[in-house]
Amino acid sequence: MLRYYLKDPTTSEEYLAWVAPGAVRYDARDLDLLLPWLHEMREGAYPVEPSGGYIEGTRAGRSSKAYYEAACQVAERIDSRLSRTGLDRELVEKHYCQDFTDGQIASWYGMDTEDVRRRIRSAVSYIASGTCPRWLDCIDCPEHEKCRNKKHPPRKFTKQPVGINYRQWVGHRRYKARTSHLPSNT
């Protein structure tokens, strides 16, 4: 597993500079790094590992698959997550992959710029569920047998169900708290 972090010289904050295909956690940091590379990863290309200046990095083992195959598998998992967000998938792809501004996207779809930003943030927040997809119950997950992060079944008084679809996610009343970690210019 390989993850490298760099320190921003202006803010002194750490950010994820590169992650190996086998170390992708599908959280907000990983997706911010990988979404701009989605089209290239579909073709088998993966972001180039930066050289030097790392704060932290870990390396383990060898891979049993070709490098381009691993890039395609990461892209496929991101695509399958994005496919659950409907039109918001197009907004995310235009913003991250095609470098459209929020204003350009808003005028293209006849929407307000703030609404475009909100929809992009909500889609990225929904797909950034970590290794376990938030829309599946553990029993339905293909990784169920070997998963170490099994979700517990919902108790009688829990507010959040185990499996949640995108419309439920967007309609949840604590939306702003869930998306506060994402940049506002997204």
Secondary structure, DSSP 8 states (H G I E B T S, - for coil): --EEEEE-TTT--EEEEEE-GGG---SHHHHHHHGGGHHHHHTT-------S--SEEE-----SS-HHHHHHHHHHHHHHHHGGGTHHHHHHHHHHTS---HHHHHHHHT--HHHHHHHHHHHHHHH---SS-TTS-GGG-TTGGG-SS------TT-SS-SS--HHHHHH-TTHHHHTTTS-TT-
